[in-house]
Amino acid sequence: MKNSKWSLSAALLCVMTAIVAFADVKSKSITLSTNVSVNGAKVKAGMYKVEFDSETNELSFFKNNKVIAKSTAHTERAARKAEGTRIETTQKGNDRVLTSITFGGKDERIVLSEAKGDAGSMQ
């Protein structure tokens, strides 16, 4: 009976490790040159760690290891690799709303789900 419980525990650990290994989390430090809105949260100009989890389709902004803002997002192929990190915004009322981020050297845009309006951009 002990061997059976140990084998089940070992198998469960292997499955959990495999799931974590397949999760694709992209992370990058970025600098915002202006205040933006992310899913209704105000994100002030400054430096942030940004993570995109392709398994949960969630984009998160961190400052001092604390989550500042989160949004659902998806990826889209870009026409070519970005030379540097590109941040796109749109004007919605009085707010600049983040619409997408393309990390430098990547050919994939991370597009926020709730972002709609007239396109603009900043870098």
C-alpha positions in Angstrom: 0.0 0.0 0.0 2.9 2.4 0.8 4.5 1.8 -2.6 1.1 2.6 -4.3 0.8 5.9 -2.5 4.4 6.8 -3.3 4.0 5.9 -6.9 0.8 8.0 -7.2 2.6 10.9 -5.5 5.5 10.6 -7.9 3.3 10.4 -10.9 1.3 13.5 -9.8 4.5 15.4 -9.3 5.7 14.5 -12.8 2.4 15.7 -14.3 2.5 19.0 -12.4 6.1 19.6 -13.5 5.2 18.9 -17.1 2.3 21.4 -16.9 4.6 24.1 -15.6 7.2 23.4 -18.2 4.7 23.9 -21.0 3.4 27.2 -19.7 4.8 30.0 -21.8 5.4 33.1 -19.8 7.1 36.1 -21.5 8.6 38.7 -19.2 10.3 42.0 -19.9 11.1 45.2 -18.1 9.6 48.2 -19.9 9.5 52.0 -19.4 6.2 53.9 -20.0 6.8 57.5 -21.1 3.3 58.5 -20.2 0.4 57.4 -18.0 -1.8 54.7 -19.5 -4.9 52.8 -18.5 -4.8 49.0 -18.4 -8.2 47.3 -17.9 -9.4 50.4 -16.1 -6.3 50.6 -13.8 -4.2 53.7 -14.0 -0.5 52.9 -14.7 1.7 55.9 -14.2 4.7 56.6 -16.4 7.8 54.7 -15.1 9.5 51.3 -15.2 7.6 48.1 -14.8 8.1 44.4 -15.2 5.5 43.0 -17.7 4.5 39.3 -17.9 2.3 37.6 -20.5 1.1 34.1 -19.7 0.0 32.4 -22.9 -1.7 29.6 -21.0 -4.1 32.0 -19.1 -4.0 34.8 -21.7 -3.2 37.3 -19.0 -0.9 40.3 -19.1 0.3 41.6 -15.8 2.2 44.8 -14.8 4.5 44.6 -11.7 6.2 47.4 -9.7 8.4 46.3 -6.7 7.0 42.8 -7.1 3.4 44.0 -6.6 0.8 43.6 -9.3 -0.3 47.0 -10.5 -2.6 46.0 -13.3 -3.9 42.9 -15.2 -5.7 42.4 -18.4 -6.7 39.5 -20.7 -4.8 39.5 -23.9 -3.9 37.4 -26.9 -1.0 37.3 -29.4 -0.9 38.2 -33.0 1.8 37.7 -35.6 3.6 41.0 -36.5 4.8 41.7 -40.1 8.4 41.7 -38.9 10.5 41.5 -35.7 10.4 44.7 -33.6 13.7 46.5 -33.3 12.8 47.7 -29.8 9.9 47.3 -27.5 6.8 48.9 -29.0 3.9 50.1 -26.9 0.7 51.1 -28.7 -2.1 53.1 -27.1 -5.4 54.7 -28.1 -7.3 57.7 -26.8 -10.5 56.8 -25.0 -12.1 59.9 -23.4 -9.4 61.5 -21.3 -7.3 58.4 -21.0 -4.6 56.8 -23.0 -5.5 53.1 -23.1 -2.8 50.5 -23.7 -3.8 48.4 -26.8 -0.7 46.3 -27.4 3.0 45.6 -26.6 5.6 44.1 -28.9 8.8 43.1 -27.1 12.0 44.0 -29.0 13.3 41.2 -31.2 10.0 39.5 -31.3 7.5 39.1 -34.2 4.5 38.7 -31.9 2.2 41.5 -30.6 0.5 41.1 -27.2 -3.0 42.6 -27.8 -5.1 43.6 -24.9 -8.7 42.3 -25.2 -10.6 45.3 -23.9 -8.7 48.0 -25.8 -10.8 49.7 -28.5 -10.8 53.2 -30.0 -8.6 55.4 -32.3 -5.1 53.9 -32.6 -2.1 55.8 -31.6 1.3 54.8 -30.4 4.2 55.7 -28.2 7.6 54.1 -27.5 
